[in-house]
Amino acid sequence: RTDAKTVEDVLAAIRVTGTKAVHIQGPADLAVEAGLVDNPVVFSTYAGGSSRSRLALVPAMAESLGLPYVGLDAFGMVLAHDKAVTKRLAQDCGLRTPRWRIIHNTSDSALCARFPVPYVVKPVAEGSSMGIGPGNLIRTPFEGGLRAAELLERFAQPVLVEEFIGGREVSFLSIEAPGSAHECFVEVVMQGRPGYFDEHLFDAADKLDGSRPHSISRIDAELSEADRAAIGALLARMGHYGCIRVDGKLLDGEFHFLELTPDPWLGRDGQLAEGFGQGGWTYEDVIHAILMSALQAPRNRVANG
């Protein structure tokens, strides 16, 4: 569901390298086009429709066709978008995570009455802030049960109940490369509203509503070496990831893991472009580095027969 302007920006950035770029609408079209392009590499921003497997469809199709591609494999995409799974992995790797529970059905929503406020409720397997607005930050138990029931019905998947952590909204960004990955650590800053994320979520409205402008600030030196190492261990568990965003909160100098975003926004105003741009990169440099990350993938990621 990438907007047309970003699609054109990505295509133009790829073409600057002298590489031919063909825009394909979905997995079915990929099967048709695959045999028509010399030395193809699949670079996907496809988010699909309502299928719970939608984010795994393109890498699965590429594997079945024997095509190299950018990013996590199908299994990795499913893992990365399951917030409960990634929280367990993050804890295993030594990262701090807010306390959390999973609600599978409306009868489970009774736990909201016992969960300490404030907390956040959100779909367990969505990305791009889908299903997350100001009303997801719960300040009364009664309110939480109602919101959880609404999300269960709307998204037909479990709901995550997660302790709200105040502090700064931050992300660790990584693009795989030979030798060592390109990395940066950034903060989302709401203009004119210091401390905004002590009381608010970074929700879909903040990301899309021009009336609440925000900016990206690169803060590499503020990520501790221990937290950087723990994030590295988590990414190693995921396998080849191409490019990825590790989202969290920074409170009193400590990183608290929230979720993985293996399909980060590629717009010129996104965290990837802004973060690396503050290190001297052009937008074209960022897109080229992501495309080149496919060279770090295991060879012949073909589905076994």
C-alpha positions in Angstrom: 0.0 0.0 0.0 2.9 2.3 -0.6 1.8 5.7 -1.9 2.4 6.5 -5.6 5.0 9.3 -4.8 7.1 6.9 -2.7 6.9 4.2 -5.4 8.2 6.7 -8.0 11.0 7.9 -5.7 12.2 4.4 -5.0 12.1 3.5 -8.7 14.0 6.6 -9.6 16.6 6.0 -7.0 17.1 2.4 -8.3 17.4 3.7 -11.9 20.1 6.2 -11.0 22.4 3.2 -10.6 21.7 2.2 -14.2 19.6 -0.7 -13.0 16.3 -1.4 -14.7 13.3 -1.2 -12.3 10.0 -2.7 -13.1 7.0 -2.0 -10.8 4.9 -5.2 -10.2 1.6 -4.9 -8.3 1.5 -8.2 -6.5 2.6 -11.8 -6.1 0.6 -13.2 -9.0 2.1 -10.6 -11.3 5.6 -11.5 -10.0 5.1 -15.1 -11.2 4.3 -13.8 -14.7 7.1 -11.1 -14.9 9.9 -13.3 -13.3 10.8 -14.9 -16.5 10.9 -11.7 -18.5 13.7 -9.9 -16.7 17.4 -10.7 -16.9 19.2 -11.3 -13.5 16.2 -10.2 -11.4 16.2 -9.2 -7.8 12.9 -8.7 -5.9 12.7 -5.6 -3.8 9.2 -5.5 -2.2 7.1 -3.0 -0.3 4.0 -5.2 -0.8 1.7 -5.2 2.2 -1.2 -7.1 0.6 -4.8 -7.3 1.8 -6.5 -9.1 4.6 -4.6 -12.4 4.6 -2.7 -12.9 7.8 0.2 -14.3 5.6 0.2 -11.2 3.3 3.7 -10.0 4.4 5.2 -13.4 3.7 3.6 -13.8 0.3 6.3 -12.1 -1.8 9.3 -13.7 -0.2 7.6 -17.1 -0.4 6.8 -16.5 -4.0 10.4 -15.5 -4.7 11.7 -18.6 -2.9 9.4 -20.8 -4.9 10.6 -19.2 -8.2 14.3 -19.3 -7.1 14.6 -15.5 -7.3 17.0 -13.5 -5.1 15.2 -10.9 -3.0 15.8 -8.2 -0.4 14.9 -8.8 3.2 13.7 -11.4 5.5 12.5 -14.8 4.2 8.8 -15.8 4.5 9.4 -17.5 7.9 11.3 -14.5 9.2 8.6 -12.1 8.1 6.0 -14.0 10.0 8.1 -14.1 13.1 9.0 -10.4 12.9 5.4 -9.3 12.7 4.3 -11.4 15.7 4.9 -9.0 18.6 4.6 -11.8 21.2 7.3 -13.9 19.5 9.7 -11.0 19.0 9.3 -9.9 22.6 10.3 -13.4 23.8 13.3 -13.4 21.5 14.3 -9.9 22.6 14.2 -11.0 26.3 16.3 -14.0 25.4 18.9 -11.6 23.9 19.0 -9.4 27.0 16.8 -6.6 25.9 14.4 -4.9 28.3 10.7 -5.2 27.3 7.6 -3.8 28.9 5.5 -6.4 30.7 2.9 -7.8 28.4 0.1 -10.4 28.0 -1.9 -11.8 25.0 -5.7 -11.7 24.7 -7.0 -14.5 22.4 -10.7 -14.0 22.8 -13.3 -11.8 24.5 -13.3 -13.9 27.7 -9.5 -13.2 28.0 -10.2 -9.5 28.0 -11.0 -9.7 31.7 -7.3 -9.6 32.4 -7.4 -5.9 31.4 -9.1 -5.2 34.7 -6.0 -6.6 36.5 -3.3 -5.2 34.3 -1.6 -2.1 35.8 -2.5 1.2 34.0 -1.4 2.9 31.9 -1.0 0.3 29.2 -1.4 -0.1 25.4 -3.6 -2.5 23.5 -2.8 -3.3 19.9 -3.2 -6.1 17.3 -0.4 -8.7 17.8 0.5 -9.1 14.1 0.0 -5.8 12.4 2.6 -3.2 11.3 2.6 0.4 10.1 0.6 1.4 13.2 -2.5 -0.3 11.8 -5.2 -0.4 14.5 -3.3 2.0 16.7 -4.6 5.5 17.6 -4.8 7.7 20.7 -7.5 5.4 22.1 -5.1 2.5 22.4 -3.3 4.1 25.3 -5.5 2.8 28.2 -5.8 4.7 31.5 -8.7 2.9 33.0 -9.3 -1.0 33.1 -12.9 -0.7 31.9 -11.7 1.3 28.8 -9.0 -1.4 28.1 -11.5 -4.3 28.0 -13.7 -2.5 25.5 -10.8 -1.5 23.2 -9.4 -5.0 23.3 -12.8 -6.5 22.3 -13.1 -4.0 19.5 -9.6 -4.9 18.1 -10.3 -8.7 18.4 -13.4 -8.3 16.2 -11.8 -5.8 13.8 -8.6 -7.7 13.1 -9.6 -11.3 13.8 -6.3 -11.9 15.6 -5.0 -11.9 19.2 -4.4 -8.5 21.0 -1.3 -7.5 22.8 -1.7 -5.8 26.2 1.6 -4.0 26.9 2.8 -1.8 29.8 3.2 1.8 28.6 6.7 3.1 28.9 7.3 6.8 29.0 10.4 8.3 27.5 11.8 9.1 24.1 10.5 7.4 20.9 13.6 5.9 19.3 14.5 3.4 16.6 17.7 1.4 15.7 18.1 1.2 11.9 20.3 -1.4 10.2 21.1 -2.2 6.5 23.2 -5.3 5.9 26.4 -4.8 4.1 29.7 -6.7 3.5 31.8 -6.8 6.7 29.5 -4.9 9.0 26.0 -3.4 8.7 25.2 0.2 8.2 23.6 1.4 11.5 22.2 4.4 13.1 20.1 5.3 16.1 17.4 8.0 15.8 14.8 9.8 17.9 11.3 11.0 16.8 10.9 14.5 18.0 7.4 16.2 18.1 8.2 19.8 17.2 7.4 22.3 20.0 6.3 19.5 22.3 9.2 18.3 24.5 8.3 15.2 26.5 5.4 14.4 24.2 6.0 10.6 24.3 6.0 10.5 28.1 2.2 10.8 27.7 1.4 9.8 24.1 1.8 7.0 21.6 3.5 7.5 18.3 0.4 6.4 16.5 -0.9 6.5 12.9 -2.3 10.0 13.4 1.1 11.3 14.4 2.7 9.7 11.4 0.1 11.0 8.9 -1.4 14.1 10.3 0.4 17.2 9.1 -1.0 19.2 12.0 1.3 17.4 14.4 4.7 17.8 12.7 7.6 15.8 13.8 11.3 15.4 12.9 14.0 12.7 13.1 17.2 13.3 15.0 20.2 11.1 14.9 21.5 10.2 18.4 24.0 7.4 17.9 26.0 8.2 21.0 23.0 7.7 23.3 22.6 4.0 22.7 24.7 2.0 25.2 27.1 -0.6 24.1 25.2 -3.2 26.1 21.9 -2.4 24.4 23.6 -2.2 21.0 25.0 -5.7 21.5 21.6 -7.1 22.6 20.0 -5.6 19.5 22.7 -7.2 17.4 22.0 -10.6 19.0 18.3 -10.2 18.2 19.0 -9.4 14.6 21.3 -12.4 14.4 18.5 -14.6 15.6 16.3 -13.3 12.7 18.8 -14.3 10.0 19.3 -12.3 6.8 17.1 -9.2 7.2 18.2 -6.8 4.5 17.1 -3.7 6.2 15.1 -3.4 9.5 14.0 -1.0 12.1 14.0 -1.9 15.8 11.6 0.3 17.6 11.6 1.2 21.3 11.6 3.8 24.0 14.7 5.4 25.6 14.1 6.0 29.3 16.9 7.2 31.6 19.5 6.1 29.0 18.1 2.5 28.8 16.5 1.1 25.6 13.2 -0.7 26.0 12.3 -2.9 23.1 8.8 -2.6 21.6 8.8 -4.3 18.2 10.6 -5.1 14.9 9.7 -3.5 11.7 11.2 -5.5 8.8 9.4 -3.4 6.2 10.4 0.1 7.3 8.9 3.1 5.5 11.0 4.0 2.4 9.7 7.6 1.9 12.1 10.5 1.8 10.6 11.7 5.1 11.0 8.2 6.8 13.4 7.3 9.6 15.7 5.4 7.2 16.2 8.2 4.8 16.3 10.9 7.5 18.6 9.0 9.8 21.2 8.0 7.2 20.8 11.3 5.5 22.0 13.0 8.7 25.2 10.9 8.3 25.8 12.4 4.8 23.9 9.9 2.7 21.6 10.9 -0.2 18.2 9.2 -0.6 19.6 7.3 -3.6 22.4 6.0 -1.3 19.9 4.6 1.1 17.9 2.8 -1.5 21.0 1.5 -3.2 22.4 0.2 0.1 19.1 -1.6 0.8 19.1 -3.1 -2.7 22.7 -4.2 -2.3 21.9 -5.9 1.0 20.5 -8.8 -1.1 24.1 -9.8 -1.8 24.4 -10.7 1.9 21.5 -13.2 1.6 22.2 -17.0 1.6 22.5 -18.1 -2.0 19.7 -20.0 -3.7 17.0 -19.5 -1.1 14.8 -21.9 -3.0 11.8 -23.7 -1.4 12.7 -27.4 -1.0 10.8 -29.9 -3.2 
